[in-house]
């Protein structure tokens, strides 16, 4: 391979990583107002998952209620994009988490789990993280050119406008967790 080709390939590869990480950084810095949500989720997940006795009790509770899950996912601060998976599992197990905290006498420390506004933020954050995760997956992989990546980012930027309109009109087409919570709130 000629030296110029190696040089060009190296810089294209570096540019690809920059595009992916720039999107991740933008996502992270743009959602700093939701840090409290992630902090509470992380604290609860760590309470349940990092102590062997609590983990066994929670796993037994999941078995008892015939949950499709066998536990919670641990949060990794280094990999920001892991937020989406952690949040989704947390939302999917929310009722079981509440029940567990109630049984352990810990629910008073986590009244956010009963707060409609906080729960709405949780659902929104979970949905938006899923969208960022989908973009991240699309940006990865072999044979992705800069042009393809830029097109994906531009398409995602257009989606952000659609997301904004979706929130304003309260359709929640792109926010399934938020929609489910909103419908439950309206009908109760």
N, C-alpha and C positions, 0 to 999 in steps of 0.2 A: 504494500500500500504506500503510495507516495506520501512524503512528509506533510504536504499541504492538506491532503485528505484526512490524515490523522489529526492534524491541528483543527480542521473544520469540524470533524466528527466530535472531538473533545469539547469544542465550544457549543456545538448544537446540544450535546448531552448536558452540559452545564446550564445552558439556557432553558432546557426542558425542566431540570430540577428547580431552577429559579421560578419558572411559571407555576409549577405545582406548589412550591413552598410559599410563593407570594399569595396564592389563593388561600392557603391555610392560614397564613399570617393575617390576611385581610379578614378572614372569617373570625379568627380569634380576637383580633383587636376591635372589630366591629360589634362584637357581642359581649363586651366587658360588663355591660349593665346587667348581664345575667350570671355574673360570677357567683352571686349569693346562691342562686339555684344550684349551681354545680357544687358549691361548697357544702350545702346541706345534703345533697345526694351522696357526695363522696363520704361525708361523715357517717351517714346511715349505712352505706354499703360497707365501710370499714368496720363499723360496730358489729354488723352481722357476719361479715366474711372473714375478718382477721382474727376473731376469737373462736377457737375450735368448738367450744360448747354452744355458743350462739349459732355458729354455722350448722352444727348438727340439729339443733332445735328448729332452725329455719327450714332446713332441708326436710325434716320430718313434717313440718307444717305444710310445705309444698306437696309432699306425698299425700298427706291427709286430705287436702282439698283437690287432689288429682290435677295439679298444675302440669302444664306441658314443659315447664322449666324445672331444672334440678338445682338451681342456685342463682346467685347474682354474679355479674361480671365485675371484676376489680377494675378500678379506675387507674390509668397510667398518666401522670402529669406530663411526661415527656412526649407522648403521642397524643397531641391535641385531638386528632381525628377519632381517637377511641371514645371520645365523649358520646358520640352518636349511639354507639352500641351499648355503652353503659346506661345511658339515659333511656333507650328503648326498652331494655330489659327491666329497668327500674319501674318504668311506666306500666309495662306488662304485668309486673308483680306488685303493683301499688297496693291493692287490697290486702294481699298476703303480708306485705311489709307493715301496713297499719295494724293488722291483727297481731303480728309478732310483737311489735312495739307495745301494743296494748297489753298483751299477755305478760310481757317483761316489765311492765310498769314504766316504760320509757317514753310513752306517747306525749307526755307533758313537755318533754324536751324538744319535741319536733311538731309543734302546733302548726307549722307550715303545711303539713300534710292534710290539714283540715281547712286551710285558708284558700278560698276560691281564686283570689288573685294570684297567689303564689303557684297554685296548681295550674292556672292558665299559662303562666310564664314557663313552668316546667314543660307543659305540652307543646308550646310554641318552640322552645329551645330544642326539644327532642326532634320535632319535625324539621326545623331548619338545619340541625346538625345532620340529619339523614340526607337532606339535599346536598349539603357540602360533601358528605361522604360519597354520594353518587358521582359528583363532579370529580372528586379525587380519584376514584376508580377509573373513570373515563380518561383522565389525563395520564394515567400510568400505562405501562405496557410497551412492548417493543413496537417498532415501526410507527411511532407517533411523531409526526413532523411538527415543527413550530407552527406551521399554518393550521394544521388540524387542532392543535392545542389552543391557539388564539381563537379559532372558530368556536370551540367548545366553551371558552371563557366568555366570548361575546354572547353566545346563546344563553349561557347561565345569567349573564347580566340582564338580558331581556326577560328571563324567567323571574329575576328579582322584582322587576316592575309588575309582572303578573302576580307574584306573591303579594306585593304591596296592595294591589287592587283587590285581591282575594280577601285580604284581612279587612280592608276598608268596607267591602260589601258584605262581610261576614258569611261568605259562602264556604270558606275553609276547604275548598277543593284540593288544595295542595298541602293541607295541614290536617291529616286524618286524626291524629291524637287530639289536637285542639278542637276539631269538629265533634269528636265523640264526647269530650268534656263539656263543650258548650251545649250540645243537645241534652246531655244528662242534667246540666244546670237549669236549662229552660223548662224541662219536663218534671222537675222535682220541686 
